[in-house]
Amino acid sequence: MAAALKHLPHGLPERVSLDDLLDRLGDKAIAFVLLVFAIPAIIPTPGIPAGMIFGTALAILSLQIIFRARRLVLPSILGRLAVSRSIIELTAEKAAPRLEKLERLLKPRGHVLARFAGQTLLGIVIFLMAVIIALPIPFGNMLPGITVLIIALAIAQRDDLALLGGLLMAVVSLLATLAIVYGGWALISSWFGLGQPAA
């Protein structure tokens, strides 16, 4: 998938809508589509809320995976959103070399877990991670983005060990997000004296 990611920016217009990007990926495996929409959420992209845009798109795509849609599509209001081609180029430039290293570590190690977990369960996990990515939580998109990336690679390589690692990472991401939200709420509450008895 690293090689395909390297060539993804070739031929794209200066401004790329999410619909155009999805059409470009139309004949690719679902795992590669997940990968392409997860990576921009991980890589810092100044100027646009990449986590919100790609996280929302990823959430909608994951729902279609859950319900086994024949073709992945985005709502028109989201599909018309455009990003600079430089974002896709940055994604390919930064992520492809790391993907190559990861792909060397992955190999077919059974497909029992993927079959047992099923497309529905994996879709639900990806949906939860996508929602976290889309939320405006400081540094909150890194772990769930990496989780989706690992799950996508594991599905593509039929690597049950990597898939197990991805599912465990999903649990860690969820717990970390809850801890950040709870910590933030506790801090705000202490600042404004919320929940304290009136004098």
Salt bridges, closest charged atoms under 4 A:
GLU14 OE1 - ARG85 NH2 3.30
ASP23 OD1 - ARG71 NH2 3.38
GLU89 OE2 - ARG85 NE 3.21
GLU100 OE2 - LYS6 NZ 2.93
ASP159 OD2 - ARG109 NH2 2.59
